Amino acid sequence: MWAVVVEAIHSGAQTGADRAGTGMRFRTHNNLYTLTDAGDGAWYISGNEKYCPKATLVTLREPVQVGHRCAFNIASPTFDQRRNPVTTTTVLEIME
């Protein structure tokens, strides 16, 4: 199942409800993130002390890829939307 999720993320595909709850981890220069499929194109991300210290509902702006930054919009009415998208440092490794 992990390989299916990673392929869906890499291809930019929307994931289905049957994959909700599955996920992956990825490492950047500064953090180790956990990304979990929330279904309907939404994701939970955690791993950044400032923006997502605990699982935070987001939408990905682009697929997670090694050598690129990961950009996501935080989907919370209490988050200052002028700060979206949040962008990580370069992704170094994707772990299934």
N, C-alpha and C positions, 0 to 999 in steps of 0.2 A: 504494500500500500504506500509506503514512503516514496518509492520510486515514482509512482503515479502522481503523487502530490508535487514532488520536485519537478517532474516533467511539466505538470500543469503550470507551475510557477514560472518555469523557464520559458514556456511557450506563450505565456501571458493569458492562457485560457482561464475562463471563469470555472470555478470548481462547483460540483453539484452537492446537494444535501447529503448524498451517500458518503461524502468524504469529510463532512463536518467533524471537527475534533481531531483530525490528523494534522501532522505538521512536520516541521524541520527546525534545525538550528543553523545559524550562520555566524561566522566570526568576521569582525571588521578590525581595523587597526586599534580601535579603542574598546570594543564591547563584544560580548557573546549574546546574540539575540535568539529568542525562541519565537517562531511564527506558527500559529495554529489556525487552521481553516475554521471560520465561523459560519460558513455557508453563504450562498447568494453573493459571492464576490467579496465578502468582508473577511477580515483576518483579525486575530488577536496577536499583538506583538508585545514582548517584554525584553528587558535587557539594558535599557538606558536609564540611568539614575534620574535624569532630569525629565525626560519626556514619557518614558514608559517603564517605570520601576516594577510595575505589576502588569498583568495582562490588560492591554488597552485595545479597544476596538478601532480598527483602521481600515482604510482602503489603500491598496498598493497603487502607486502611480505607474509602475513599470515592473517587469519581472525581476526577481533577485538573481543577479549574475556575478560570478567571480570577476574581479577587475573593474566593477562598476559600483557606483553608490546606490543604495536602496532609498527610494523616496516614497513616503506614505503620508496620507492625510489622516489626522486624528479626528474621529467622528464623535466628539463630545461637545455638547453645547456650552460647557464651562471652559473649553480650551479656546484661547485667543486665535481665531481662525486666520488672522493676519500672519501667524507663524507657520501656517501650512504652505507648502508641504514641508515636513520634517525630512531631512536628508542625512543619512549615515555617512561615515567615512567609507573608504573603498572596502568592498567585500573581499576577504582573503580566502575564505573557505566556506563551503556549504556541506553540512553534515546531515546525513539521513538518520 
